[in-house]
Amino acid sequence: MSASAKPQTANTLEFPFAEMPGFGELVEVREGILWTRVPLPYLLDHVNIYFIRDGEGWAVIDTGIQTDEAIGIWTALFDGPMKGETITRVIVTHFHPDHIGLAGWLCKRFDAQLLTSYSSYMGSKVVSLGVNERLTAQNFDFYQKHGMSKEVAGVVAIQGNEYLRRVAELPLSYHRLVLADVLEIGAFTFRVLTGDGHAPEQVMLYCEEEKLLFAADQVLERISPNVSVYAGDPNGDPLGHYLRSLRFLRSEIPDDVLVLPGHRRVFRGLHQRCSELEAHHEERCDRIREACKAGPQTAAALVPVLFTRPLDPHQMSFAFTETLAHVNRLVRRGELKTVPRDGMLVTVLATDP
């Protein structure tokens, strides 16, 4: 376990640790709180894992994805620096595989209780039922209707199969976490917060006394969490939910908290980062509005307006659904409208005939 280094600053965000811990390396954030990272097989190559001293054991926040490499890191931890320690509770912030993937594995290994939100638990259960032909067809039609080619739609429509390989079976029961709950973990008292947009009812934990915010993926330094629209809720407004969640954090949580996010570095400067994320999404809405001034646009045609780099099918699924989230936000604001044309849905300015 390593001590904190001299703070670094980038803009006005403050980073109390010079570097992120290596995979499986434990860093002491403060007495009773440890931080490590577990590898991911994606461009974003890690997820942050936190341990909170909980009596004679540790509560863990998030788990990483179900891969041999991630399991190897966990096994090395329990054979090494955490040898003889036990996990008392497994707290999952949301149902994405990089956060919930090994929750069932850890709960089974330590006979530990799972704590998460209703949306996270049930969302994972529903996805884990498997991708059937009807659902795949729905996704395929959804992508094609918004202008995606048959070839790309055929690949993106079956992305759900990946989830089944990346998430271990969850316990049959769990402890539900709800907004405004008070959660006692060892010497710490946390207020449960939830945010939407990136994932439904994403759990965050705020300790007022210690000025700590476990922010999950709601607020990250440098990168913006994915905000997506899906086939089952094609007219949804996740970006609106996300922006409201940012405003909630700015109004409810002091700026000087230490933010412990789901990825990348621990930092201070919550209010600035929330403002930066809001500005980022407003700039993307501006790009879409400008593109629509040139004529009707499908969501697929708008993807390169927001994402200029080449995208593989995995990245395309996120880019497409996030682009549609910005379109739907502008439709909700009355600035754009979506109309059927030539068997597809196109987006035009609200003032167009």
Secondary structure, 3 states (H helix, E strand, C coil): CECCCCCEEECCEEECCCCCCCECCCEEEECCEEEEEEECCCCCCEEEEEEEEECCEEEEECCCCCCHHHHHHHHHHHHCCCCCCCEEEEECCCCCHHHHCCHHHHHHHHCCEEEECHHHHHHHHHHCCCCCHHHHHHHHHHHHHCCCCHHHHHHHCCCHHHHHHHCCCCCCCCEECCCCCEEEECCEEEEEEEECCCCCCEEEEEECCCCEEEEECCCCCCCCCCCCCCCCCCCCCHHHHHHHHHHHHHHHCCCCCEEEECCCCCEECHHHHHHHHHHHHHHHHHHHHHHHHCCCECHHHHHHHHCCCCCCHHHHHHHHHHHHHHHHHHHHCCCEEEEEECCEEEEEECCCC
